[in-house]
Amino acid sequence: MRISSSVTSISWIPSEAITGALKVPFSVGMAHYDDPPPEVIDDIAVLRDADRFRFANKLKAWIEVDDSTEHWGGRALPGSKPGPRITEWGHEGDGMIGSTTLRLGSKEMTFAAVPFPTLRPEPEVGPDYVRFVQTAGGRTGAPAPRPVSRPPFFQLAAPTAWTTLTLTIHADGRSEFEVTGASPFPRHWIYDNEGKLAQKSGLIDFKEWSKKAFGTKTPWGDEDSPALVTAVESELERQLSLQIMRGGRKPEKRKIKQGKTLVEQGDEGDELFLLLDGVLGVEVEGESVAELGPGAILGERALLEGGKRTSTLRALTTCKVAAVPGDAVDREALAELAKGHRRENDVEETGSAAGTGEQV
C-alpha cells in the first residue's frame, strides 16, 4: 500500500515590507508588492505564471507499506513479527521560483530568477516512519546593490531566500510537517497535504536578510536560519484585514519593541488593530492565554463592550501593527469576530491559562 503526503511553502512580499534604499523601486512603481496568496492552492505552476509569489517549495513523498511482510527496507529483521513494515520510499516535489519584472513607464524589463539546487539529504528511516527534508530557494535575477555586514562589504546580486521543510510519513497512514528553517525574508505561508493554508512565518526582517543572506550564511553554504511560525488567523480576519488596509481610511502604522505592550487590560480604547508582523502575546489577569501572528485582528472587544481593553497585548518579538478607528469596520463583523476571542473565559473556567497559539 502506498501512502503519500506533501507540504508546500509559498513565499511573497507583503505591502511595505521593504526598507532602506531598496524600497525606492517599490515606492515609485517600478517593482510591486504581492497580494496575499490564496487560502487553498492547487496547481502552484498556475500561481507562478500569474506572478502570485516569489518562490515556492513543494516537498512531496511516499512510502510503501506491507501489512504482512517480516522484512523492512528489503532487509530481513531477525525476530521480527508480522505487521506493517515500510518496504520502499520515495522523495518527490521541487522548488519553483518566478521571474522579476521591473516597469519604467511603458517599458518592462524581466529578469529570470536564479534557482539554487534543491537540497535533499538522505531520509531518516525508522521502523514505522520515514522523515524527509527538502530545502529550496534561490534569488531574484534583478540586481540589488547594497552594503553587507561582512566581506566583500558590498553585494550586487540579490540576497538568497529559502525554506527548509520536513515531512514525516508513518506506516499507519499519519503524516506531519515542520518548517525547520527559513530565510528571514520574505513572508512564508505553509500549506498542508490538502493544499490548505496551515501556518505562516511570524516575523520577517528585511534588514537582517539583505545584509547577511548570501554566501555561506545560507543552507547552500553552512548555515540555515530557525523558523518562527504561527497559527493561521480566521477567514473573517483575512477579509477584515483587506478592509483595514485598503478601505477609505489610511491606517496608522506602529512599531512595538519586544517586551513592550500595545494595550493594557483595563485601559480605555477605541481603536482596532491589525498585526502586520511579529508575534503578540495575549495576557488575561497576568496569565498568558494565546500567541498571535500576522493577520490577527485585535481590540474589537473594547469597541463592543464598554470601551475597556479586556486583555493585555505584549510584543513577544518586535511587532508592527496597523491601527484604525473602531468605526472603520462594520460592527456586525466585529461582533462575529469577538465570539472567537473570549480568551479570558479560558482562565475563569479552568483557573489557568490555555495557550491557543503555536510557535516553532
BALOBA-1460 file (C-alpha; in Angstrom, 3 decimals):
// residues 360
<rec num="1" residu="m" x="0.000" y="0.000" z="0.000"/>
<rec num="2" residu="r" x="1.360" y="3.398" z="-0.942"/>
<rec num="3" residu="i" x="0.924" y="6.344" z="1.443"/>
<rec num="4" residu="s" x="1.649" y="9.799" z="0.022"/>
<rec num="5" residu="s" x="1.718" y="13.240" z="1.592"/>
<rec num="6" residu="s" x="3.063" y="16.720" z="0.924"/>
<rec num="7" residu="v" x="3.769" y="20.141" z="2.384"/>
<rec num="8" residu="t" x="4.238" y="23.351" z="0.396"/>
<rec num="9" residu="s" x="5.593" y="26.770" z="1.245"/>
<rec num="10" residu="i" x="4.809" y="29.878" z="-0.785"/>
<rec num="11" residu="s" x="6.895" y="32.991" z="-0.201"/>
<rec num="12" residu="w" x="5.718" y="36.501" z="-1.059"/>
<rec num="13" residu="i" x="6.434" y="40.152" z="-0.262"/>
<rec num="14" residu="p" x="3.742" y="41.892" z="1.832"/>
<rec num="15" residu="s" x="2.939" y="45.550" z="1.469"/>
<rec num="16" residu="e" x="5.586" y="47.917" z="2.871"/>
<rec num="17" residu="a" x="7.839" y="45.041" z="3.973"/>
<rec num="18" residu="i" x="10.965" y="46.503" z="2.367"/>
<rec num="19" residu="t" x="13.044" y="49.240" z="3.987"/>
<rec num="20" residu="g" x="16.032" y="51.382" z="3.065"/>
<rec num="21" residu="a" x="17.272" y="52.220" z="-0.413"/>
<rec num="22" residu="l" x="15.860" y="49.014" z="-1.920"/>
<rec num="23" residu="k" x="12.365" y="50.314" z="-1.118"/>
<rec num="24" residu="v" x="12.674" y="53.013" z="-3.789"/>
<rec num="25" residu="p" x="11.718" y="50.827" z="-6.811"/>
<rec num="26" residu="f" x="8.580" y="49.711" z="-4.926"/>
<rec num="27" residu="s" x="7.678" y="53.259" z="-3.900"/>
<rec num="28" residu="v" x="7.876" y="54.623" z="-7.455"/>
<rec num="29" residu="g" x="6.032" y="51.699" z="-9.043"/>
<rec num="30" residu="m" x="8.972" y="50.021" z="-10.788"/>
<rec num="31" residu="a" x="8.575" y="46.924" z="-8.619"/>
<rec num="32" residu="h" x="5.497" y="45.627" z="-6.841"/>
<rec num="33" residu="y" x="4.471" y="44.108" z="-3.555"/>
<rec num="34" residu="d" x="2.375" y="40.946" z="-3.653"/>
<rec num="35" residu="d" x="-1.246" y="40.296" z="-2.814"/>
<rec num="36" residu="p" x="-1.664" y="37.566" z="-0.195"/>
<rec num="37" residu="p" x="-1.706" y="34.091" z="-1.753"/>
<rec num="38" residu="p" x="-4.980" y="32.134" z="-1.758"/>
<rec num="39" residu="e" x="-6.146" y="30.182" z="1.282"/>
<rec num="40" residu="v" x="-6.231" y="26.979" z="-0.769"/>
<rec num="41" residu="i" x="-3.773" y="26.087" z="-3.522"/>
<rec num="42" residu="d" x="-3.997" y="23.512" z="-6.282"/>
<rec num="43" residu="d" x="-1.530" y="23.989" z="-9.120"/>
<rec num="44" residu="i" x="1.368" y="26.180" z="-7.972"/>
<rec num="45" residu="a" x="2.590" y="26.495" z="-11.577"/>
<rec num="46" residu="v" x="-0.582" y="28.473" z="-12.329"/>
<rec num="47" residu="l" x="0.152" y="30.795" z="-9.418"/>
<rec num="48" residu="r" x="3.727" y="31.241" z="-10.606"/>
<rec num="49" residu="d" x="2.607" y="32.137" z="-14.134"/>
<rec num="50" residu="a" x="0.218" y="34.688" z="-12.636"/>
<rec num="51" residu="d" x="3.124" y="36.232" z="-10.661"/>
<rec num="52" residu="r" x="1.449" y="35.428" z="-7.325"/>
<rec num="53" residu="f" x="4.590" y="34.517" z="-5.387"/>
<rec num="54" residu="r" x="8.376" y="34.912" z="-5.356"/>
<rec num="55" residu="f" x="9.241" y="31.277" z="-4.840"/>
<rec num="56" residu="a" x="7.688" y="28.004" z="-3.677"/>
<rec num="57" residu="n" x="8.974" y="24.802" z="-2.105"/>
<rec num="58" residu="k" x="6.862" y="21.670" z="-2.526"/>
<rec num="59" residu="l" x="8.001" y="18.588" z="-0.666"/>
<rec num="60" residu="k" x="6.082" y="15.524" z="-1.773"/>
<rec num="61" residu="a" x="6.971" y="12.000" z="-0.666"/>
<rec num="62" residu="w" x="5.593" y="8.471" z="-0.324"/>
<rec num="63" residu="i" x="6.178" y="5.196" z="1.433"/>
<rec num="64" residu="e" x="5.166" y="1.637" z="0.549"/>
<rec num="65" residu="v" x="3.769" y="-0.373" z="3.448"/>
<rec num="66" residu="d" x="3.325" y="-4.154" z="3.542"/>
<rec num="67" residu="d" x="0.954" y="-5.345" z="6.258"/>
<rec num="68" residu="s" x="2.279" y="-8.879" z="6.316"/>
<rec num="69" residu="t" x="5.974" y="-8.920" z="5.450"/>
<rec num="70" residu="e" x="8.659" y="-9.625" z="8.013"/>
<rec num="71" residu="h" x="11.145" y="-7.557" z="6.062"/>
<rec num="72" residu="w" x="11.866" y="-3.895" z="6.338"/>
<rec num="73" residu="g" x="13.579" y="-1.876" z="3.666"/>
<rec num="74" residu="g" x="14.395" y="-5.088" z="1.777"/>
<rec num="75" residu="r" x="16.347" y="-6.499" z="4.710"/>
<rec num="76" residu="a" x="15.261" y="-9.345" z="6.986"/>
<rec num="77" residu="l" x="14.906" y="-8.367" z="10.606"/>
<rec num="78" residu="p" x="15.768" y="-11.251" z="12.978"/>
<rec num="79" residu="g" x="12.905" y="-11.925" z="15.371"/>
<rec num="80" residu="s" x="10.565" y="-9.517" z="13.590"/>
<rec num="81" residu="k" x="6.844" y="-10.084" z="13.893"/>
<rec num="82" residu="p" x="4.272" y="-9.829" z="11.115"/>
<rec num="83" residu="g" x="2.791" y="-6.367" z="10.860"/>
<rec num="84" residu="p" x="3.024" y="-3.102" z="8.891"/>
<rec num="85" residu="r" x="6.530" y="-2.677" z="7.519"/>
<rec num="86" residu="i" x="7.890" y="0.041" z="5.299"/>
<rec num="87" residu="t" x="9.412" y="-1.590" z="2.246"/>
<rec num="88" residu="e" x="10.107" y="1.379" z="-0.073"/>
<rec num="89" residu="w" x="10.046" y="5.136" z="-0.043"/>
<rec num="90" residu="g" x="10.459" y="7.985" z="-2.479"/>
<rec num="91" residu="h" x="11.062" y="11.736" z="-2.435"/>
<rec num="92" residu="e" x="9.297" y="13.967" z="-4.968"/>
<rec num="93" residu="g" x="8.461" y="17.621" z="-5.411"/>
<rec num="94" residu="d" x="10.850" y="20.501" z="-6.025"/>
<rec num="95" residu="g" x="11.378" y="24.209" z="-5.699"/>
<rec num="96" residu="m" x="9.823" y="26.759" z="-8.028"/>
<rec num="97" residu="i" x="10.885" y="30.360" z="-8.468"/>
<rec num="98" residu="g" x="9.388" y="33.131" z="-10.552"/>
<rec num="99" residu="s" x="10.870" y="35.949" z="-12.583"/>
<rec num="100" residu="t" x="11.132" y="39.622" z="-11.574"/>
<rec num="101" residu="t" x="9.605" y="42.332" z="-13.752"/>
<rec num="102" residu="l" x="10.594" y="45.981" z="-13.369"/>
<rec num="103" residu="r" x="8.471" y="48.675" z="-15.013"/>
<rec num="104" residu="l" x="9.638" y="52.107" z="-16.100"/>
<rec num="105" residu="g" x="6.807" y="53.989" z="-17.722"/>
<rec num="106" residu="s" x="5.506" y="51.879" z="-20.585"/>
<rec num="107" residu="k" x="8.604" y="49.703" z="-20.706"/>
<rec num="108" residu="e" x="9.184" y="46.469" z="-18.829"/>
<rec num="109" residu="m" x="12.333" y="44.517" z="-18.049"/>
<rec num="110" residu="t" x="12.011" y="40.902" z="-16.926"/>
<rec num="111" residu="f" x="14.860" y="39.228" z="-15.056"/>
<rec num="112" residu="a" x="14.974" y="35.444" z="-14.884"/>
<rec num="113" residu="a" x="15.295" y="34.175" z="-11.336"/>
<rec num="114" residu="v" x="18.294" y="32.171" z="-10.180"/>
<rec num="115" residu="p" x="17.122" y="28.883" z="-8.602"/>
<rec num="116" residu="f" x="19.584" y="27.089" z="-6.350"/>
<rec num="117" residu="p" x="19.882" y="23.285" z="-6.376"/>
<rec num="118" residu="t" x="17.196" y="21.647" z="-4.255"/>
<rec num="119" residu="l" x="18.785" y="20.095" z="-1.168"/>
<rec num="120" residu="r" x="17.513" y="16.643" z="-0.200"/>
<rec num="121" residu="p" x="19.526" y="14.838" z="2.464"/>
<rec num="122" residu="e" x="19.000" y="11.109" z="2.812"/>
<rec num="123" residu="p" x="15.662" y="10.408" z="4.521"/>
<rec num="124" residu="e" x="15.691" y="9.271" z="8.135"/>
<rec num="125" residu="v" x="14.163" y="5.785" z="8.113"/>
<rec num="126" residu="g" x="12.700" y="4.348" z="11.306"/>
<rec num="127" residu="p" x="10.868" y="1.095" z="11.997"/>
<rec num="128" residu="d" x="7.486" y="2.677" z="11.273"/>
<rec num="129" residu="y" x="8.194" y="6.071" z="9.704"/>
<rec num="130" residu="v" x="10.298" y="7.901" z="7.139"/>
<rec num="131" residu="r" x="11.273" y="11.546" z="7.611"/>
<rec num="132" residu="f" x="12.051" y="13.614" z="4.518"/>
<rec num="133" residu="v" x="13.756" y="17.034" z="4.399"/>
<rec num="134" residu="q" x="13.889" y="19.478" z="1.498"/>
<rec num="135" residu="t" x="15.419" y="22.942" z="1.126"/>
<rec num="136" residu="a" x="14.532" y="25.029" z="-1.914"/>
<rec num="137" residu="g" x="15.046" y="28.641" z="-2.893"/>
<rec num="138" residu="g" x="17.309" y="30.998" z="-4.780"/>
<rec num="139" residu="r" x="17.492" y="34.680" z="-5.592"/>
<rec num="140" residu="t" x="15.890" y="37.095" z="-7.986"/>
<rec num="141" residu="g" x="17.677" y="37.930" z="-11.201"/>
<rec num="142" residu="a" x="17.252" y="41.664" z="-10.698"/>
<rec num="143" residu="p" x="20.283" y="43.382" z="-9.163"/>
<rec num="144" residu="a" x="20.036" y="44.581" z="-5.573"/>
<rec num="145" residu="p" x="23.096" y="46.771" z="-4.856"/>
<rec num="146" residu="r" x="23.588" y="47.200" z="-1.112"/>
<rec num="147" residu="p" x="26.175" y="47.263" z="1.686"/>
<rec num="148" residu="v" x="26.517" y="43.995" z="3.610"/>
<rec num="149" residu="s" x="27.869" y="43.090" z="7.026"/>
<rec num="150" residu="r" x="30.924" y="41.026" z="6.034"/>
<rec num="151" residu="p" x="33.436" y="40.788" z="3.185"/>
<rec num="152" residu="p" x="33.210" y="41.894" z="0.438"/>
<rec num="153" residu="f" x="31.009" y="44.509" z="2.269"/>
<rec num="154" residu="f" x="29.046" y="45.200" z="-0.912"/>
<rec num="155" residu="q" x="26.775" y="42.947" z="-2.948"/>
<rec num="156" residu="l" x="25.176" y="43.483" z="-6.327"/>
<rec num="157" residu="a" x="23.257" y="40.191" z="-6.566"/>
<rec num="158" residu="a" x="20.052" y="39.847" z="-4.549"/>
<rec num="159" residu="p" x="20.070" y="38.035" z="-1.192"/>
<rec num="160" residu="t" x="19.062" y="34.365" z="-1.015"/>
<rec num="161" residu="a" x="15.583" y="33.273" z="0.063"/>
<rec num="162" residu="w" x="14.585" y="29.744" z="1.051"/>
<rec num="163" residu="t" x="12.553" y="27.402" z="3.229"/>
<rec num="164" residu="t" x="13.521" y="24.050" z="4.717"/>
<rec num="165" residu="l" x="10.551" y="21.711" z="5.103"/>
<rec num="166" residu="t" x="10.368" y="18.393" z="6.951"/>
<rec num="167" residu="l" x="7.688" y="15.778" z="6.249"/>
<rec num="168" residu="t" x="7.265" y="12.599" z="8.316"/>
<rec num="169" residu="i" x="5.092" y="9.773" z="6.963"/>
<rec num="170" residu="h" x="4.094" y="6.925" z="9.283"/>
<rec num="171" residu="a" x="3.239" y="3.329" z="8.414"/>
<rec num="172" residu="d" x="-0.218" y="3.754" z="9.979"/>
<rec num="173" residu="g" x="-1.077" y="6.492" z="7.457"/>
<rec num="174" residu="r" x="-0.392" y="9.557" z="9.592"/>
<rec num="175" residu="s" x="1.858" y="12.375" z="8.452"/>
<rec num="176" residu="e" x="3.057" y="15.638" z="9.911"/>
<rec num="177" residu="f" x="5.233" y="18.515" z="8.753"/>
<rec num="178" residu="e" x="7.513" y="21.181" z="10.179"/>
<rec num="179" residu="v" x="9.216" y="24.308" z="8.922"/>
<rec num="180" residu="t" x="12.690" y="23.620" z="10.249"/>
<rec num="181" residu="g" x="14.397" y="26.598" z="8.612"/>
<rec num="182" residu="a" x="13.645" y="29.680" z="6.526"/>
<rec num="183" residu="s" x="15.211" y="32.911" z="5.360"/>
<rec num="184" residu="p" x="14.236" y="35.963" z="7.470"/>
<rec num="185" residu="f" x="12.522" y="37.418" z="4.394"/>
<rec num="186" residu="p" x="10.053" y="37.343" z="2.640"/>
<rec num="187" residu="r" x="6.810" y="36.095" z="4.235"/>
<rec num="188" residu="h" x="6.375" y="32.302" z="4.081"/>
<rec num="189" residu="w" x="2.935" y="30.646" z="4.056"/>
<rec num="190" residu="i" x="2.723" y="26.898" z="4.641"/>
<rec num="191" residu="y" x="0.094" y="24.615" z="3.092"/>
<rec num="192" residu="d" x="-0.804" y="21.079" z="4.163"/>
<rec num="193" residu="n" x="-1.322" y="17.941" z="2.075"/>
<rec num="194" residu="e" x="-4.788" y="19.121" z="1.034"/>
<rec num="195" residu="g" x="-3.439" y="22.465" z="-0.136"/>
<rec num="196" residu="k" x="-4.985" y="24.382" z="2.763"/>
<rec num="197" residu="l" x="-3.169" y="27.227" z="4.484"/>
<rec num="198" residu="a" x="-1.937" y="25.812" z="7.818"/>
<rec num="199" residu="q" x="0.852" y="28.055" z="9.149"/>
<rec num="200" residu="k" x="2.702" y="31.253" z="8.354"/>
<rec num="201" residu="s" x="6.006" y="32.808" z="9.286"/>
<rec num="202" residu="g" x="5.516" y="35.134" z="12.213"/>
<rec num="203" residu="l" x="8.348" y="37.580" z="11.656"/>
<rec num="204" residu="i" x="10.140" y="38.999" z="8.641"/>
<rec num="205" residu="d" x="13.346" y="41.006" z="8.850"/>
<rec num="206" residu="f" x="14.301" y="42.631" z="5.582"/>
<rec num="207" residu="k" x="17.287" y="44.489" z="7.034"/>
<rec num="208" residu="e" x="18.866" y="41.354" z="8.518"/>
<rec num="209" residu="w" x="18.150" y="39.364" z="5.362"/>
<rec num="210" residu="s" x="19.588" y="41.924" z="2.955"/>
<rec num="211" residu="k" x="22.835" y="42.235" z="4.961"/>
<rec num="212" residu="k" x="23.542" y="38.579" z="5.731"/>
<rec num="213" residu="a" x="21.662" y="36.116" z="3.490"/>
<rec num="214" residu="f" x="24.347" y="35.327" z="0.923"/>
<rec num="215" residu="g" x="27.338" y="33.025" z="0.530"/>
<rec num="216" residu="t" x="27.991" y="30.754" z="3.499"/>
<rec num="217" residu="k" x="25.116" y="32.187" z="5.547"/>
<rec num="218" residu="t" x="22.584" y="30.061" z="3.669"/>
<rec num="219" residu="p" x="21.800" y="26.318" z="3.528"/>
<rec num="220" residu="w" x="23.967" y="26.140" z="0.375"/>
<rec num="221" residu="g" x="26.867" y="27.337" z="2.498"/>
<rec num="222" residu="d" x="26.884" y="26.016" z="6.038"/>
<rec num="223" residu="e" x="24.038" y="27.768" z="7.847"/>
<rec num="224" residu="d" x="20.246" y="27.694" z="7.998"/>
<rec num="225" residu="s" x="18.040" y="30.118" z="9.924"/>
<rec num="226" residu="p" x="15.491" y="28.941" z="12.501"/>
<rec num="227" residu="a" x="11.878" y="29.489" z="11.526"/>
<rec num="228" residu="l" x="9.257" y="31.175" z="13.680"/>
<rec num="229" residu="v" x="5.794" y="30.122" z="12.539"/>
<rec num="230" residu="t" x="2.370" y="30.944" z="13.931"/>
<rec num="231" residu="a" x="-1.133" y="29.586" z="13.655"/>
<rec num="232" residu="v" x="-3.339" y="30.896" z="10.867"/>
<rec num="233" residu="e" x="-5.909" y="33.588" z="11.553"/>
<rec num="234" residu="s" x="-9.584" y="33.064" z="10.717"/>
<rec num="235" residu="e" x="-11.130" y="33.610" z="7.298"/>
<rec num="236" residu="l" x="-13.112" y="36.528" z="8.729"/>
<rec num="237" residu="e" x="-9.899" y="38.187" z="9.896"/>
<rec num="238" residu="r" x="-8.437" y="37.888" z="6.403"/>
<rec num="239" residu="q" x="-11.499" y="39.589" z="4.963"/>
<rec num="240" residu="l" x="-11.419" y="42.381" z="7.524"/>
<rec num="241" residu="s" x="-7.692" y="42.936" z="7.052"/>
<rec num="242" residu="l" x="-8.359" y="43.946" z="3.446"/>
<rec num="243" residu="q" x="-10.916" y="46.488" z="4.644"/>
<rec num="244" residu="i" x="-8.431" y="47.913" z="7.117"/>
<rec num="245" residu="m" x="-5.534" y="48.177" z="4.666"/>
<rec num="246" residu="r" x="-7.458" y="49.131" z="1.529"/>
<rec num="247" residu="g" x="-10.544" y="50.867" z="2.876"/>
<rec num="248" residu="g" x="-11.285" y="54.552" z="2.826"/>
<rec num="249" residu="r" x="-9.182" y="55.411" z="5.879"/>
<rec num="250" residu="k" x="-5.435" y="55.040" z="5.838"/>
<rec num="251" residu="p" x="-4.321" y="53.083" z="8.904"/>
<rec num="252" residu="e" x="-1.681" y="54.386" z="11.276"/>
<rec num="253" residu="k" x="1.398" y="52.120" z="11.390"/>
<rec num="254" residu="r" x="3.057" y="51.495" z="14.734"/>
<rec num="255" residu="k" x="6.104" y="49.553" z="15.867"/>
<rec num="256" residu="i" x="6.215" y="47.852" z="19.270"/>
<rec num="257" residu="k" x="9.552" y="46.768" z="20.671"/>
<rec num="258" residu="q" x="9.955" y="43.277" z="22.080"/>
<rec num="259" residu="g" x="8.649" y="43.147" z="25.657"/>
<rec num="260" residu="k" x="6.566" y="46.309" z="25.372"/>
<rec num="261" residu="t" x="2.763" y="46.376" z="25.403"/>
<rec num="262" residu="l" x="0.380" y="47.557" z="22.724"/>
<rec num="263" residu="v" x="-2.527" y="47.876" z="25.204"/>
<rec num="264" residu="e" x="-3.012" y="47.067" z="28.884"/>
<rec num="265" residu="q" x="-6.022" y="45.239" z="30.291"/>
<rec num="266" residu="g" x="-8.476" y="47.755" z="31.772"/>
<rec num="267" residu="d" x="-7.302" y="50.691" z="29.676"/>
<rec num="268" residu="e" x="-9.774" y="52.753" z="27.695"/>
<rec num="269" residu="g" x="-9.555" y="52.116" z="23.947"/>
<rec num="270" residu="d" x="-11.398" y="52.993" z="20.746"/>
<rec num="271" residu="e" x="-9.001" y="51.634" z="18.095"/>
<rec num="272" residu="l" x="-8.884" y="48.366" z="16.180"/>
<rec num="273" residu="f" x="-5.538" y="46.742" z="15.393"/>
<rec num="274" residu="l" x="-4.245" y="44.523" z="12.611"/>
<rec num="275" residu="l" x="-0.992" y="42.718" z="13.378"/>
<rec num="276" residu="l" x="1.213" y="43.140" z="10.305"/>
<rec num="277" residu="d" x="4.373" y="41.440" z="11.515"/>
<rec num="278" residu="g" x="5.706" y="39.727" z="14.617"/>
<rec num="279" residu="v" x="4.123" y="37.764" z="17.463"/>
<rec num="280" residu="l" x="1.894" y="39.285" z="20.151"/>
<rec num="281" residu="g" x="1.138" y="37.540" z="23.425"/>
<rec num="282" residu="v" x="-2.352" y="37.870" z="24.915"/>
<rec num="283" residu="e" x="-2.483" y="38.081" z="28.724"/>
<rec num="284" residu="v" x="-5.597" y="37.997" z="30.911"/>
<rec num="285" residu="e" x="-5.194" y="38.742" z="34.622"/>
<rec num="286" residu="g" x="-1.453" y="38.261" z="34.195"/>
<rec num="287" residu="e" x="-1.816" y="34.822" z="32.597"/>
<rec num="288" residu="s" x="-0.690" y="34.095" z="29.034"/>
<rec num="289" residu="v" x="-3.618" y="32.728" z="27.008"/>
<rec num="290" residu="a" x="-2.526" y="32.992" z="23.371"/>
<rec num="291" residu="e" x="0.223" y="33.885" z="20.944"/>
<rec num="292" residu="l" x="-0.914" y="35.579" z="17.748"/>
<rec num="293" residu="g" x="0.869" y="36.112" z="14.455"/>
<rec num="294" residu="p" x="0.484" y="38.284" z="11.356"/>
<rec num="295" residu="g" x="-3.068" y="38.725" z="10.153"/>
<rec num="296" residu="a" x="-4.683" y="38.700" z="13.589"/>
<rec num="297" residu="i" x="-7.183" y="41.470" z="14.318"/>
<rec num="298" residu="l" x="-7.284" y="42.731" z="17.889"/>
<rec num="299" residu="g" x="-9.116" y="45.177" z="20.084"/>
<rec num="300" residu="e" x="-12.696" y="44.602" z="18.953"/>
<rec num="301" residu="r" x="-13.915" y="43.633" z="22.439"/>
<rec num="302" residu="a" x="-13.331" y="47.111" z="23.852"/>
<rec num="303" residu="l" x="-15.271" y="48.624" z="20.970"/>
<rec num="304" residu="l" x="-18.251" y="46.361" z="21.601"/>
<rec num="305" residu="e" x="-18.272" y="46.117" z="25.394"/>
<rec num="306" residu="g" x="-17.888" y="49.493" z="27.011"/>
<rec num="307" residu="g" x="-14.571" y="50.799" z="25.761"/>
<rec num="308" residu="k" x="-12.173" y="48.974" z="28.126"/>
<rec num="309" residu="r" x="-9.475" y="46.569" z="26.992"/>
<rec num="310" residu="t" x="-10.202" y="43.002" z="28.095"/>
<rec num="311" residu="s" x="-6.609" y="41.777" z="27.800"/>
<rec num="312" residu="t" x="-3.013" y="42.955" z="27.663"/>
<rec num="313" residu="l" x="-1.211" y="42.624" z="24.328"/>
<rec num="314" residu="r" x="2.550" y="42.201" z="24.727"/>
<rec num="315" residu="a" x="5.140" y="42.043" z="21.938"/>
<rec num="316" residu="l" x="6.957" y="38.689" z="22.108"/>
<rec num="317" residu="t" x="9.040" y="39.878" z="19.152"/>
<rec num="318" residu="t" x="9.347" y="43.292" z="17.591"/>
<rec num="319" residu="c" x="5.914" y="43.890" z="16.071"/>
<rec num="320" residu="k" x="4.284" y="46.133" z="13.514"/>
<rec num="321" residu="v" x="0.568" y="46.912" z="13.704"/>
<rec num="322" residu="a" x="-1.921" y="48.962" z="11.736"/>
<rec num="323" residu="a" x="-4.407" y="50.954" z="13.829"/>
<rec num="324" residu="v" x="-7.763" y="52.312" z="12.636"/>
<rec num="325" residu="p" x="-10.711" y="53.951" z="14.409"/>
<rec num="326" residu="g" x="-13.248" y="51.444" z="15.652"/>
<rec num="327" residu="d" x="-15.945" y="52.641" z="13.276"/>
<rec num="328" residu="a" x="-13.800" y="51.826" z="10.230"/>
<rec num="329" residu="v" x="-15.111" y="48.242" z="10.300"/>
<rec num="330" residu="d" x="-18.714" y="47.030" z="10.360"/>
<rec num="331" residu="r" x="-19.876" y="46.303" z="13.932"/>
<rec num="332" residu="e" x="-21.666" y="43.113" z="12.954"/>
<rec num="333" residu="a" x="-18.391" y="41.757" z="11.603"/>
<rec num="334" residu="l" x="-16.647" y="42.787" z="14.820"/>
<rec num="335" residu="a" x="-19.308" y="41.024" z="16.883"/>
<rec num="336" residu="e" x="-18.772" y="37.835" z="14.882"/>
<rec num="337" residu="l" x="-15.022" y="38.167" z="15.351"/>
<rec num="338" residu="a" x="-15.397" y="38.668" z="19.096"/>
<rec num="339" residu="k" x="-17.132" y="35.296" z="19.509"/>
<rec num="340" residu="g" x="-13.813" y="33.573" z="18.955"/>
<rec num="341" residu="h" x="-11.775" y="35.974" z="21.064"/>
<rec num="342" residu="r" x="-13.197" y="35.425" z="24.555"/>
<rec num="343" residu="r" x="-9.881" y="34.224" z="25.857"/>
<rec num="344" residu="e" x="-10.463" y="35.361" z="29.437"/>
<rec num="345" residu="n" x="-13.049" y="32.560" z="29.727"/>
<rec num="346" residu="d" x="-10.214" y="30.043" z="29.489"/>
<rec num="347" residu="v" x="-8.712" y="31.495" z="32.650"/>
<rec num="348" residu="e" x="-12.005" y="31.874" z="34.535"/>
<rec num="349" residu="e" x="-13.266" y="28.366" z="33.760"/>
<rec num="350" residu="t" x="-10.052" y="26.381" z="34.205"/>
<rec num="351" residu="g" x="-8.144" y="28.535" z="36.669"/>
<rec num="352" residu="s" x="-5.132" y="28.583" z="34.362"/>
<rec num="353" residu="a" x="-4.103" y="29.930" z="31.005"/>
<rec num="354" residu="a" x="-4.946" y="27.856" z="27.947"/>
<rec num="355" residu="g" x="-2.498" y="28.746" z="25.209"/>
<rec num="356" residu="t" x="-4.012" y="28.716" z="21.763"/>
<rec num="357" residu="g" x="-1.078" y="29.951" z="19.738"/>
<rec num="358" residu="e" x="1.536" y="27.819" z="18.053"/>
<rec num="359" residu="q" x="5.214" y="28.711" z="17.940"/>
<rec num="360" residu="v" x="8.123" y="26.743" z="16.404"/>
